[in-house]
């Protein structure tokens, strides 16, 4: 299976970024995970979110999102 293209990743990011502010916050990520039918504990979610939020500002920007797939 090949990695998603940057265009596909941008579409994925924009689908998760429901308020269209260019950032994914915790609520948006939780909603995206729930839509996929996944179930995570609060601790698992925080570990996942913290890993994605490389600069620790409480939000995931597109550059950080790209790093998830690299």
FENJO-V404605 format. One record per pair of residues at least 6 apart in sequence whose ideal C-beta (glycine too) atoms are under 8 Angstrom apart, sorted by the first residue. I is the first residue (numbers start at 0). J is the second residue. D is the distance in Angstrom with one decimal. If there is no record, write none. Layout:
<<I & J & D> <I & J & D>>
//
This chain:
<<2 & 68 & 6.0> <3 & 11 & 7.0> <3 & 68 & 6.2> <5 & 65 & 7.3> <8 & 64 & 6.8> <8 & 65 & 6.1> <8 & 68 & 6.2> <9 & 61 & 7.1> <11 & 64 & 7.9> <12 & 23 & 7.1> <12 & 61 & 5.5> <12 & 64 & 5.0> <13 & 19 & 7.6> <14 & 31 & 7.5> <15 & 23 & 5.2> <15 & 27 & 5.5> <15 & 28 & 6.7> <15 & 30 & 7.9> <15 & 31 & 4.4> <16 & 22 & 6.7> <16 & 23 & 5.4> <16 & 27 & 6.2> <17 & 27 & 5.5> <17 & 30 & 7.1> <18 & 27 & 7.2> <21 & 60 & 6.7> <21 & 61 & 7.0> <22 & 58 & 4.0> <22 & 59 & 6.7> <22 & 60 & 5.6> <23 & 31 & 7.9> <23 & 51 & 7.9> <23 & 58 & 6.5> <23 & 59 & 4.2> <23 & 60 & 7.9> <23 & 64 & 6.9> <24 & 57 & 7.0> <24 & 58 & 5.3> <24 & 59 & 7.9> <25 & 44 & 7.9> <25 & 48 & 5.9> <25 & 57 & 7.3> <28 & 44 & 7.7> <28 & 47 & 7.8> <28 & 48 & 5.9> <28 & 51 & 7.6> <28 & 59 & 7.1> <29 & 44 & 6.6> <32 & 39 & 6.3> <32 & 44 & 7.3> <39 & 47 & 6.8> <48 & 59 & 7.5> <49 & 55 & 7.8> <50 & 67 & 8.0> <51 & 59 & 4.8> <51 & 63 & 5.9> <51 & 64 & 7.0> <51 & 66 & 7.8> <51 & 67 & 5.7> <52 & 58 & 6.7> <52 & 59 & 5.4> <52 & 63 & 6.3> <53 & 63 & 4.9> <53 & 66 & 6.4> <54 & 63 & 7.0>>
//
